[in-house]
Amino acid sequence: MKPAPLAVQQPHSSNADQHWPWWPLLPLYPYGRRRTLVRTLIPEQVWSFEQLQGIFYVAVPIRMTVLRLRQGLLLHAPVPPTEELLGELRALERRYGAVRTIVLPTSSGLEHKLPVPAMARAFPGAEVWVSPQQWSFPLALPLSWLGFPRSRTRVLLADGLPHADELSWHPLGPLDLGIGTFMELACLHKASGTLLVTDALVAIPPAPPPLFEGDPTPLLFHGRDRGDQPLIDTPEQRRRGWWRMVLFASYLQPQSVQVPSFSEVLSQAWQPGLRQPRAYFGLYPFRWSPGWEAEFRALLGPRGEARLQVAPVLERLVFPRCREALLTWLEKLGELGQLRWIVPAHYDAPVACSAGDLLALASAIRQRPWASSEGSWGYLAGIDQTLLRWGVVPSAAGGDPNLRA
């Protein structure tokens, strides 16, 4: 049974406390203002620091996980360190000890990489550990040029492993993406039985996450059917908006959505009450087909609950020719007898999970079609095939089998 998440009491924060000055380096919604929601996932041991990120109003939660260790705190997959967030971390430090370790568990996730230098400056006494095979584009730059502190940045596996008596580390990759590599390291917190993952696995909840309580505008924007409809706040509109945003985030262009003509979009724009940036001035370039809800329900479990799965966009764009590497990783994780919970860096957490559940997931993946090109997968498949024709991505699986073991 999933424990009831305990929200940390947070004071009212001003816009200045939520300011993120480095947003132009990765201009994702909500741009320069990042509200942080703190939740206790495992009492006295594991906390979730959540913010929103997305493209325009297609926004989903991104999570930094904080672990309590014997010698202080560990920050896993940092998010932008606003004054609001740092204030909440200082409160944890006063109770459980200083931030000792900052971990970047992925080589390719720019949304996870960008906040690390700022977080490292906020905690000058913490060691910074990064996954192997870090890369930058279009120029290959050393980490120190990207703001990582030279004297206290270590590479996981190559330079050892932090807190090896309390944590175990399990690499997926590196996998060849053509212009760079994909790699992430799962981390098992032995004391709580919590496995931290980054992007490969997600659990999508059927209801909008609590983070949207601060500003439900993205939900209300996508909950409409036409651009001339007002943004009305009801539970049903929030639910519809959440389902549609998840479909966009999962497939980029779901099968059930069409783009109407520009004249139709303009004819619905500029209606009274919508002539404001919050509603994008009534510009709503989507038309949803009847029955679109079935596409979202396919992402849920058999009883309409969140279920652990491979993120669809990664299945089709990162793992289409690397299924065996992913399955090997899942099966290795399936040997962790201490496993009780999984905490991904996106969507729902914690997810109740045993080692047997991961073995069952690997078995299910082996038995179903992989990286489909049908239905909502079609748009992602088109991107993948175009990149293959241009020689940007490799045509066969690639990676280091020693690091995948």
Buried (B, 14 or more C-beta within 10 A) or exposed (E): EEEEBEEBEBEEBEEEBBBBEBBEEBEBBBEBBBBBBBBBBBEEBBBBBBBBBBEEBBBBBBBBBBBBBEEBBBBBBBBBBBBBBBBBBEBBBEEBBBBBBBBBBBBBBEBBBBBBBBBBEBBEEBBBBBBBBBBBEEEEEEBEEEBBBEEBBBBBBEEEBBBEEBBBBBBBBBBBBBEBBBBBBBBBBBBBBBBBBBBBBBBBBBEBBEBBEBBBBBBBBBBBEBBBBEBEEEEEBBBBBBBBBBBBBBBBBBBBBEEBEEEBBEBBBEBEEBEEEEBBBBEBBBBBEEEBBEBBEEBBBEEEEBBBBBBBBBBBBBBBBBBBBBBBBBBBBBEBEBBBBBBBBBBBBBBEBBBEBBBBBBBEBEEEEBBBBEBBBBBBBBBBEEBBEEEEBBEEBBBBEEBBE
